[in-house]
Amino acid sequence: MMNEKKIELSNHAVLKIEVLRRHGITIDEDFINKVITSPDKIDIGYKERLVAQKELDKDHVLRVVYENKPDRILVVTMYPGRKERYE
């Protein structure tokens, strides 16, 4: 398990939660924290950002893009994806 750094959402990530909610996908901060602290998979993304992934439902995963900063974890964005695409 990771050390207990504070997990912060960027303004973009907060807006993304609202956009997903309007599309019928409800993501709360607890689930985002769970994706980061106990992911099913982690990839390295653009600018060496980490992309943590966890099952959202039978067919989908949530991918959370974040930066591991010295004093905190900054969530840049998140997006759902089809499970088969990321396995």
Secondary structure, 3 states (H helix, E strand, C coil): CCCCCEEEECHHHHHHHHHHHHCCCCCCHHHHHHHHHCCCEEEECHHHCEEEEEECCCCEEEEEEEEECCCEEEEEEEEEEEHHHHC
